Amino acid sequence: MRNIILVTKISFFIFIALLWSCENNKEIKNIKKTYNIPSIIEYDFPDTLKGKIKSIHIMKYDIEEINGKYVKVPYEKRYDIADYNNTTIQFDERGNDIYYYEYDSIRNITLKIEKTFNERDSLLTENHFDNELKPRTYRIVNTYNTDGFKTEELFYDQDSLYERKVYEYNKNKLTKAVLYRKGKEIAHYAYDKEMATPSTGSKPKNEATTDPYGESDEINHQEIYDSQGNLSQYKAIYKGGLEEEKYFYYDMKGNCIRKEYFENGKPTYVIERKITYYQ
């Protein structure tokens, strides 16, 4: 079962900031969208999603051999990297991620995040809850100017203002940002060359993730693609004799809905992704 990690309030804020890094960077042109997915989930599915997606539900299972048969069991954290429970992300018709849920192995909600967006698809509010029943634990409120640039960011611990960040611009150039905590300035940032962009700017391409075994240990790998150009199989051999295989399966839209992992010919775990679409 997933380990329970106790963190301080400040550590929790840092964790959430990393979890939802590159927030609000999305491109919407006609029906082509770049969906905002937390980085710890992109580690498992670093693909470009296709279609007009309504929701994504991700389920992770370990595979164990029981009485001569391989069966799915609750997933265990591995590789000492950030991990997550079963997850659901819901999007509005413009591609904004308005709800995020994490579940334990018996489908109890362990984390809920709700978001609202303005007509520019810029993030207005973000509310965090430890589960479905407890009061709000963390909140972000953003303000923008008429050009669509963020001017103020408020951070609340429950309903008490914890931090406030103010941004200043010269035309489209970010010149200064000041961070306040409980009314006192704690950090000051000056920008000379960095250009600010509205939150509707294009999302950067997915960055390659580091292999949990270490790239330097890989001595050979092979990628196999199907007739649609989708990666269907990946094989790798590592120093020490470990052989790893991954198999990928896709829906009619071309989105990956299942990844199977094998080590030395034996299944180890599987990730399933159920995707629903707007009509």
Buried (B, 14 or more C-beta within 10 A) or exposed (E): EBEEEEEEEEEBBEEBEEBBEBBBBBEBEEEEBBBBBBBBBBBBBBBEBBBBBBBBBBBBBBBEEEEEEEEBEBBEBEEEEBBBBBBBBBBBEEBBBBBBBBBBBEEEBBBBBBBBBEEBBBBBBBBBBBBEEEEBBBBBBBEBEEEBBBBEBBBBBEEEBBBBBBBBBEEEBBBEBBBBBEEEEEEEEEBEEEEBEBBBEEBEEBEEEEBEBEEEEBEEEEEEEEEEEBBBBBBBBBEEEEEBBBBBBBBEEBBBBBBBBBEEEEBBBBBBBEBEBEE
